[in-house]
Amino acid sequence: MRTAPARLASAYVTTVRLTPTDNAVSFDTDALVVGVHTGPDGLLPAPGAEGLDQALGGRLAATLESVGAKGKQGEISKIPTFGALTAPLLVVVGLGDAPAGGYDAEVLRRAAGTAVRALAGTGRVALALPAASAEHAGAAALGGLLGAYSFTRYRTVGEQSSPVSELAVLSDAEGAQAAIERATTLAESVSLVRDLVNTPPSDLWPARFAEIAEQVGTEAGLSVEVLDEKALKEGGYGGIVAVGQGSANPPRLVRLSYSHPEATKKLAYVGKGITFDSGGLSLKPTASMDWMKSDMGGAGAVFGALLAIARLGLKVNAVGYLCLAENMPSGTAQRPSDVFTSFAGKTVEVLDTDAEGRLVLIDGIARAGQDDPDVIVDVATLTGAQIVALGWRTAGVMGNDDDLRAEIVATAGEQGEAAWPMPLPDELRKGLDSPVADIANLHPERFGGMLTAAIFLREFVPDGVRWAHIDMAGPAFNKGEAHGYTPKGGTGAITRTLVGLAERHAGEPAR
């Protein structure tokens, strides 16, 4: 029997607490974080930094300028306080130009995350960033917690960058405590998704992912159902079975459900969960394969979102489907030109086994339709074409309903996750015609690949159901350097957007 490390969560615990004070000068902590703005005549202290200049003998601006500080967003300066403050270290983070109106929550999230990342190993950190409202206090807390993330499970030698152990948010805003509790719940879900994405496929195969989902989901109050390879075959889940048949690790379909007695809306989320994607017999080149442990990021986001929805007790009903398979080449793998029957009853000709994510999603989408949801949203690291079109940080959103598409893009923006609306041109559908089946899984032309993949998915959406597709191939995994509260590696992208969408449908205010 295969085993994996029992501990899934990152080897750290960062707690966050609210401290209702505006006296940062005397606050007992190991490092105090404040913000500064660029100004026409030099640096301008942001709210939260009041009294610091006087405590430092009027030398704050001069000291910052002497080390080259400009106040640009993401800029970090560390200044020893030599006893002038209770905190031995002052950390100044740039916030850019002073806002004409209120502060942008995402600016505060990124500032807090940047500062906390720069303080790894410090111990106690206090955030005295602008937090005059509950929204801003929550933003600082969430950014700081996400910035504290570290994945060190497999490191046994050498220096390890440990996170801070405790965060304090200095704010006396009404409702700040509830906002910080929400931030903590979101950070726990996003960090879990990051852990899953970062875990190597040797320790996260479909059955193991399903086991984690069942254990953690049940603890969070979710109802969990797992279909194994026999149940999938008997149930007619031809897409999931076809993709997983080449691997020694058979596929799974996990159904998570949450209900609230006062709910009036039901959401269905479907996530692509390819725990490793070799491309199958249509083998990927090495440079495109070494980060394919992240190809389950869509299922991770759905899992994390359902956990947060349950823990927040949102007044909405929600179901999530994790479509789990490992795409491997072998003597039993599906072949280009194979035809299978999907859960929806439509037949699919497989022209490229590396266009496999859409094959597991169509079974999940069709099955989700049986739950009679108000909307279906699928999330996937689906196409390299998304990265070509929109880059590494912006997800593409498509769908059969313009209002739903706009709502998801707006929700993503509120949560600080970049997304952009994309069209589904009808003329591209003809390229998916198959001479032997109802539809082919690939358009013969490489242009518009993100769009044709979504058009393929649309064919399996039940009639009359509003549906949207989020392609986050780039945003799910950061191959570059860490930035803001985003680490290198798994990002947990779109988890917060799915939670925010559930909050909207539950009648919660945007935050």
Phi, psi and omega in degrees: 000132182287145177232162177216164179309131183294327183273122178264316186297154179302149185280056175201158173224118176250121177262153179231140179222155178265133175240109183283080180210152172246012182260079181290335185301318186256011183286132184277108180202167179277331179211136180248127182253127176229166181246154173225153177249157168283146180217163182297334182242021180125193184285144179239122178297139177274161174308137185110338180261010181301138176086346182291320182298318179295318180296331180266018176071027179074016186255007186299306182298317181296320179296315179297317180295329180291336178260011173086014181292137180242348182083011180290152181303131178087354180284137182237133173230134179248128184230123173291140185266347176050038175086356179291332174241162175295321176288131180288342183229129175254127179245122183250123181248135179287138178244005181077203180295145176295132183290143177289325178251228178278168180284143174281125183301325182292326176300318180290321177300312183293321179297314179296317180295318179298315181295315182293321176301322181288348183249020181307130179089001185286323184110259182260131180230134177247132180258109177253049178274166179306117184214052181281352178232161178299320180301316183287324175297317178295322179297316179297317180296315182295315179299318179295316180296317179291327176291337180279355184297141176209137180244100186235018187303326186261005179272128179241342181225163176084173182288134178247135180275098182274149181281176174288154183266335182211136175245138172239131176255118182271109181197141173246024181290143176294132179085003184295324181298316179296322180295322180288325176295320176296317179300321179296317179297315179298316182297322177298317180292313181297320180295323177296317178298318177300317178302314180298315180295323183281341182292131180295152183297340176294339180244004178218082175261172187306314182295325179291318177301315180298322179296317178296315180298320181292316182291305184290321180297317179296318178299329180275357179096012178274150168273133187232131175232133181239126175258125177273185187297326179292315179294325178295317180293316180292330182276355177084025178275071188296326181291312180295318179297316183297316181293321185275354189287345180273353185258152172288345178257102187292160185283168177216154168235123180250129175249122178249138179220145178224138178224151178232135185297339181258008184289144174240353181234150175233131177248143174239124178248136181234126184240135174287126183231062176276104187292337165203136182240100175278348188097352184068213179294335172274066194300136176286155168290157185305317183295339179264357187254337191290348177244019183281005166295341182277000187285003174256013184299328178294315177295323177299316180297319178296316179299310180299321180294316179298322177298314181294319179301317180292316183291330177278347179065039183294145181277069180207153171262139183216140172234147178227138178243124176256109184266097193253128176201161173244126186263101187231151175272137176192182178291345179254003184290154174295152184245149169304132184094354173296155175232134176230163176257124182281171178299330179285350180097350178278146178267146184230129172268129181267109178268335182214119182286351176273358171260057190266334184300320180294335181286324176282327181295323184296328176291319179294320179295314180295320179293322179299329179299335180287348178275000180054053182279160172287324177216154170241130175235122174255148184230131186202146165276076198268316189222143169295337179296332176298318180292321178298318185282318192236358178085188188278342189246354185242121178279152175262138180239126180229166179177178179262007182219115184297324180294318178295316178302314180295323180296319180292318178298317179295319179296317178302317179299318178298325183273357180082021179246117185291132177212153183222135180287136180233152183273168171235082184297128184298330183294343180282343183298324183300329180294348179263004177296142178240141178284348185236346183226179180293329183199152174260155184273002184211140173279137183294338179263146183278345184285142179068031185299325177296321183287317181292329176296319179291323177297322175300313180299320183302331181296343185249006177283129180302145181303137175082001181260130175287132188220145174221151181236130178246116177261113184235040182305318180280307185299337185290338186217120182267103180278348181266204180280156177298149178209143181053233177262010183262120181277172168288139181097216182299137185251337186075021184304145174076349175304311182293327178296317179295321176294316179299323177295320177296321177297319177300313182287343175272357180084013178283149178291149178297138180201000000 
